[in-house]
């Protein structure tokens, strides 16, 4: 199977063949966490509108202090001075604020000012627009909104935003052996764990999952499920039936429809992946093993979802660790190596989990991964390898 297309070739060809349509909607800022802005957002207000106190204190007229601290024994509250706490607007006849720590106000309203106070015009006063001005850029487009982005939008008087709709991604599990989680197992049964995996991977990507019931290995039933999914979803994923078995109908169906762009990819596990376009919608047939689903989602589905949302692919944190056992992999494929990580003092040791015939639970418990490079067959024990984290580095302290 030499000469298979790489992951990059598959994605580039799909994107160049796909006439992208990204519908949008207008939602409340309060509901916009994690959503992606369609356009740059600018402030609609100016704050302070006129001016405000920069600290808790007392507002005074600086002219009264041109010859030093005046006699305040006859000063009246609201006439000769006022309270001006942090962020407060206050009467325009006062143009400076003395910190509250530098004054005392008696119960009957008598003001006393410390002898070391020097008052100048504008002291401790924030001018109009010092917090934000009408027209200031608040948040750039095509970024996923964080909690403090939402606060910034609110400061700028923005109550609604236009965002890209979450892409609807249909997942169709296929296979005569599959049974739903919670079903008593019989001989030849496998639990459909991929629906759980896929639904939550899609949620993490900020997509809207549409999980179909299990479809048996019947060509007509699969075709019916695919037709239904295309009516409701922006992207469709067929799981299983991608290779050359007697009951591997999924990829065969896409090829017979003449919509397959690729069948077989230089990436494993999941090499028999089939990538197609139907009605200008990506249809991806991912092989059945859970680790193949994990890999296919990570490099292919994640790229599709982020393209619909017009945001860049996120980058995971990495660490460098000493390889404790060699990695040998076919040089004509990009192999997903699930890695164990061990903290040793201030350094790390990394080791590949078995990638063929390994225990599924052990494989899916990996905290990191490494993808081999084309043309490189081997990494020796003792080599320093940079791996990407699926868990936070704090989990290994």
N, C-alpha and C positions, 0 to 999 in steps of 0.2 A: 504493500500500500504506500509506495513511495510517491512523492510529489503531491501529497495532500495539502489543501489550503491551510494556512496558518489562521490563528484566531484573528489577527489583524486584518488579513485578507477577507475573511468572512464578514467582519463588521464593516469594513470599508465598502465592500460590494453591496451589502444589504442597504447601507445608508445611501449609497449613490443610486440605488434602484428604487428607493422608497420615497414617495412624494409626501413628506411629513406634514401632518395636520395636527396642530396642538390646540384644541379648544380651550377657552378660558371661562372664568366665572368671577363675579364680584362677591366678596365675602367680608364679614366684619373682621376688623383687626384682631379682635379678641379671639377669633376662631382660626387665625392664620398661622399658628405655630407650625413650622416645618414646611409650609407651602412656598412656592416659588413665584416671585414677582415677574409680571410681564414687562413692566417698564420701570425706569428710575422713579423714585418717589421723592417729592420735594415738600418742604414745609408750607403750610397754608396760613400760618400765623406768625406773629412777632411777639416774643416774650423776653423780658418784660415789655408790656405795651408802651410804657413811658420810661420808668426806671424803677428800681427796687433796692432795698437794703441788702448789703452783702453779708450782714451778720446781725446777731441780736444786739440791739443797742438803743440809743436815744437820738432822734433826729433834731438837728439844730441848724440855725442860720450861720454860716461861716463868717459873715460880716461882723457878727457880734464878738468874734475872737481875733480880730485883726490886731488888737493891742494886748493879746494874752487872754487869760481866762477872765471872763467878766463876773461881776457880782450877780449871782443867781438867786439872791434871797427873796426877790420880789417876782421871780419868774412863775408863770402859771402854766400848768399842764394844758396842752392843746393850743396855747397862744404863743408861748415862747419856746416850747419844745414838745416832742411827742415820742411815743414808743415806736420803734421801727425794727421789728424782728426780721430775721433772715427771710428773704423772698417777698417781704411786705412792700406794697406801694405805700406812700405816705404823702402828706400835704406838700405841694410844690413850693411853699414858702421856706421849707427846710431843704438845704442842699448838701448836708454832710451828716454822717452817723458816727457817734462816739460809742465804742464798744461798751456793753453793759458792765463789764468788769471794771471800767474806769469811772463809773458813776455810782451814786446811791440815791434812791428816791424814798423819802420818808413816808410814813402812813398818811400824812396830810398833804402829800404831793410836792414836798420841798426837794429840789434837785441840788445835789452837791457833786462837783466834778473834781477828780484827782488833779493835783497840782502839776503833774508831769504831762498832762494832755496837750497835744498840739493839734489844732483843727485847721484843715484846709478844705477849700471848695471841692466837692465831689468825693471826699474821703469816705471809704466803705460804702460807696453807692455804685450799683451796677447800672449801666446805661441801657437804653432801649435796645432790644435785640441781642443783649449779651448772652442770653441763654440760647436763643434761636431766632433766626430772621425768616420772614416770608421769602420763599424761594431757595432756602438752603437745601442742599442734597441731604436726604435722610438715609435712604438705603438704595443700593444699586440693584438694577434688574438682574434676573436670572440667579439670584442667591436664595438659598433656603432660609426662611426667616427664623431667627432665634428669639428667645424671650426678650433680650435687650433690644433687638431690632423692633419688636412690637412696641416696647416702651418708647423708643425713639420716634416711631410713627405717631404714637399718641401725643408726645410732647409737641410734635409739629402739627397737631390738629387734624390728623388723618384718621378717619373712623372706618373707612372701607378701602379695600385694595383689590385690584384685578390680579388674579393668579391663574396659573395653568391648572386645568382640571387634573386630578389624579388619574393617571392612565388605568383603565380597567384591563386587568390581565386574567384571562381564563386559563385554568389548569385542569386538564382532563387526564386522570389516571386510567390506564388501560392494563388489562391482564386478567386471564381466567383465574390466576392464583391469588389475586388480591381480595382481601376482606377488610371492612372498615374496622377502625380501632374499637375495641370492646367486644368484638365477635369471638366466640370460642373457636380456637384453632383446630382444624382437622388436617389430616395428611394432605400435603401439597399446598397448604395455604401460606400466604405471607400477609402480614399486616400492612395496610396502606399508610406507611409513615411519611411518604413523600408529599401527601396532601397537607399534612401538618407542617412539614419543612417548608414547602413552597408558599403556603399562606402567610407564614410569619416572615420569610425572607422578603416577600412582596410588601408586607407592611413596613418592614425596616427600610425598604427602598422608597417609601411614600407612594406606593401604588395601591390600587383597590383590587384585592384578590376576588376572583369568582371561581370557587372550587366546585367542579362538577362531581356527581356521583361516579363511582367506578364503572367503567365501560368494559364489557367482556371483549375478548379477541374475536370480534366479528366485524367484517369490513363495512357492512351496511350500518351497524350500530355506531361504529367509529365515525363514519361519514356524517351520520345524522347529528352526532354530538358536535362535530367540527362545524357543521352548518349553523347549528344553534349558537355556538360560541362566537362565530363570526358576526352574528346579528347583534350581539350584546357587548362584545369586548373590543378593545383596541389592539390587543396582542393575544395570541393563542399559543398555549404550550400543550403539546401532546407528550405524555410521559410513557415510555416503554415502546416496544414494537418498532425499534429503529434499526435493527440489524438484519440478518438473513435467515432467521428461523422461519419455520412453516407458518407461525402465527404472528409474524412481525409485519403487520399490515400498515402501520402508521406511515413510515417513510415511503413504502411502496405506493400508498394512496396519494401522497403528495407528488411523487414522481409521475404517476399516471395522470394526474391533473395537469401536469406540465408546469407546475409552479415552483418546483424545487430549484433553488439557486446552488445549493451544495448538499451533498450527502457524503459524509465522512470528513473529518477535520483532523488536523495534525495536533490534537490535544487529547490527553487521556488522564483519568478515566472519562469516558463519554465520547470516544472517537467516532461511533456511528451517528452522531448528531446530524439531523437534517434541518436545513434552513430554507424557508420558502416565503413567498409573498402571495397572498390571496386577497383580492379586492383592496389592494394597497395596505394590507395589514400583515405584519410579520407573524408567521406561524413557525414555531420552533419545536422540533421533535427531539426531546432529550431522552437518552437511554435511561433504563429503570433503576440501576443501583443508586442508593442515596448519595454516595460520594460523587457520582457522575452528575446527579442533580445539583449538588452543592457547587461543583466546578462550573457547570453550564450556566447556572444562575449568576455566578460571580463575574464571569467574563462576558457573557452574551446578554442575558436578560437585564442585568444591571445597566449595561451600556444602552440598551433599547429604552429602558425607563428613563434614564437620565437625558437621553436625546429628546424624548417627548416633553420632558420638563425643562429643556433648554439649560440644564445646569451641568457643570463639569463632573466627571467621575471623581468621587471622593478617594482620597489616598489614606491608606491605613498606616498606623504607626509601625515602625520597624525596630528590630534589635539585631545586633551582631553577636553570634555565638560560635563556639568551637564545635565543629562537627565531630561526634564521637564514633561514628561508623560511616563507612563509605556509602555514597549514593551512586548506583549504576542505573542508567535509564537509556532507552532508545534515543539516539541523537536526532532522529527525524521527527520527533514529537515534543510538544511542550507538556511535560508531565507535572501534575499537581502532586507535590510531596507534602503530606500532612506531617507536622513536626511536633515532637515532644520537646519541652523546654525545661531546663533545670538551672536554677540560680546557684552559682558557686562563688561565694564571696561577693565581689563586685562585678563578676563576669557571668556569662551564660554558657551552658552546653546545650547543643541541639542534636536531635537524632530523628531520622525519618521513621515514621510508623510503616508497617508493611503496606504496600500499595496494591498488591495482588493477593487476594484470598485472605486479607486481614479481617479481624473482628470488626463488624460495622460499628458497634457501640464504642469500641476503642478508637476507631478512625474518626468518628464524629465528635469525640471528646477533645480533639486536637486544639491547642491554643494558638497555633501559628501554622503557616504554610510557606513553601518555597516552590516556585515553578522553574523547572529546568529550561535551559536555553537550547535552541536548535543548534546542532553541531557539536554539542558538548555531551559526552557519554558518561562522564564520571567526575565525582567530587570525592577527594580522598579524606579519610579521617585526619583530623588536625587542622583542616582548612577552616578559615573564618568565613562564615556564611551569613548573609543578611536575610532575615526572614520577616515576613509580614505577620502582624498579630491579629488574631481573631478575638482575643481577650485583651484586657488592659494589662499593661506591664506590672501594675500593682498586684496582680494575681500571682506573680512569681517572686514577690519580695519575701 
